[in-house]
Amino acid sequence: MSGSGTGASPLDPSQIRFVTRGVTPEEVAAVTAVLAAAAAEQAAAAEEARPASGPDAWERSRRSLRQELRPGPGQWRSFSA
C-alpha cells in the first residue's frame, strides 16, 4: 500500500497495490474491506481523541478592559508635564 487516503473516505482503494502474483478478485475484495474498516476505525478514534474546542484566539488574547476615566480635581495628580 502506498500513499495516504485523501477525501471523504479514509482509505482510497485505488492506492492499494498487491505485489503477490495470482491474487484472486475475492482476496482483493477481502483485503480492501479489512483495510477500509481499519482505516475508518482509526479515523474515528482520532476524531474522538481530538480535544474539545476551547476559547478562540481572540478570547484568549483579550485583556480586561481598563477602568473608566473620571476627570476632575485631583484625578491627574501623578501626571507631570
N, C-alpha and C positions, 0 to 999 in steps of 0.2 A: 504494500500500500504506500502511496506517495502523495505528498501534498496535504493540505488541510481543507476541511469542508467549509465552504462559504455559502451563504444564502440561507433559505428558510430551514433546510434540513441540516442537522449537524454532520451528516455524512453524505458525500456525493458518490454514489456507486460507480460513476464513470472514472473515478480516481483509483479504484481498486485494480491492481494488476496481479495476475496469477503467473508465477514463474514455473510452476509444475505443469508438465505436459499431460494431456489426456484428462483434464478436469471436465466432468460432466456438467451439463446445464443445471441439474439438480444440486450438485455440490456448490456451484457458483451461487445459486439462489440461497442455499442454506448458509453459506459463509457470509453473504451480503446481508441476510436477515439478522444474523447474530451480531455482526459488526455494527449495523444500523441501530439495533437495540442497545448495545453497549454505549455507542456514541450518544444516543438520546438520553440514556440514564446518566451519563457523565455530565451532559449539558444541564440536565435538571438539577443534579447535585450542585453544580457550580452556581446555578441561579439561586438556589436556596441558601448557599453559603455566602452570597453577596450581602454585605451589611446593609441594614435599612438606611435609607437616605435621611440625613440629618439636616441641620440648617444649611442653607446655601452660602456661598462665599460672601454675599452682601451682608447677610445677618451675622456671620462670624466676624467680619471685619469692622462693623459699625461700632462707634464709640458712643457712650451715653451722652445725651445732649447736655450742653452746659446750662448753668442756672441762668435765670432771667436777669437781664441788666436793669439795675434800678438807679437811674440818675438822681442826683440831689446833693444837698450839702453833706460833706464828709465822706461821700462814697468813693472819691478818687484820691484819697489821702496818700496811697502808696505810689501814685503816678507822679513822676517828676520830669520836668522838661529841661 
